[in-house]
Amino acid sequence: MATTAPVHPVDEVPPISRLAAFGLQHVLAMYAGAVAVPLIVGGAMKLSPADLAYLITADLLVCGIATLIQCVGFWRFGVRLPIMQGCTFAAVSPMVLIGTTGGGLPAIYGSVIVAGLAIVLLAPVFGRLLRFFPPLVTGTVILIIGVSLLPVAGNWAAGGVGAKDFGEPKNLALAGFVLAVVLGVQRFAPVFLSRIAVLIGIAVGLAVAVPFDFTDFGGVGDADWVGISTPFHFGAPTFHASAIASMLVVALVTMTETTGDLIAVGEMTDRRIEPRSLSDGLRADGLSTVLGGVFNTFPYTAYAQNVGLVGMTRVRSRWVVAASGGMLVLLGLLPKLGAVVAAIPAPVLGGAGLVMFGTVAASGLRTLARVDFKDNHNLTVVAVSVAVGLLPVGVPTVYAKFPDWFQTVMNSGISAGCLTAIALNLLFNHLPGSGTSAEGPVETGAKAEVTA
């Protein structure tokens, strides 16, 4: 009798009820970050409340489409792993500068479209660089991703940056309560419930937050039931050389960050990233960024907070995240639903974020456990890369006196740490006289397998 080949966990389709619960959990984990970019850029440009709302719904719609492209994939677009897509924070400063110095939104969107096309063209080049990402580099980058995200969770737990009650004990108490619920569910609940511990923690936290006046549902009544983002709503894109140049730097930064995120998810799901799949994932980033420029939003990249959720829940199905993409599309088409999700207090998200982002860092340590640190310079590679990566996280103004292009690259701790790890691995493990050949093995820095 013919036997059916087992389905890889990445390709499994859970039952509808679990698909919905797992998918909603991913949406809640990334929602605050997703809407932050249009809020920051629109606020800096002093857009009207109606235009801000339009930017947010457009962003959610394209977030959903980008996630579907990445998870489901078509032709050579999409890595086909559980990857959530969202607006990159690396582009915030350049976009604010472009938008407030006379170019406006049309100039932003023109530069975004060009950057997206550049990512599509450069994707195969990045794919061929994969051999320079051995466990020594990937473990270091994953560790930096997790640790650099922890201040985001801390700010949420304290009430959200700019909140009048930032740091109030009540905010930290609510975040601590959510954290306790997540940990309790993980430890004592049945397997299925433990895998949606973050969703349960957020739901219980929200239920507690309502009677204590943490929530404001005023925006729900003002939001429209249906809203559709139309191409070039703010006018035809314009193309300025300086704006395009700065956005091309952002494109290189996001490609570096996405490479780290894709490799991290590949490690967590036991589906190793190959040069072809890396190129496909980056190509999907580029296509999504082009769509962002057309549909009135911004550049897109893989979201690291959802990488942590994959590691924490051990739910590896890409169809779960595809369901999240479908939910984001709905939120983008139904602004009232989006307003309900937006009403979740920041401390509730902060409590859940501490677990998720810590999980990313722990995954990096697990990868580094495969690396040989005896009689070589691998410890130096990790030490210096982590230091450089966390410098802008601990001292956000450290590069304030440097040129804009330099700040764009180095103010992202993830890209700064990743570039440092790659350069130091080349210096110590690939150059002639460093202990390996100039070509260097794919698994440089990994412990040798012992076979019987």
Beta strands, then each sheet from edge to edge (+ up, - down):
strand 1: 85-87
strand 2: 300-302
sheet 1: 1+ 2-
end
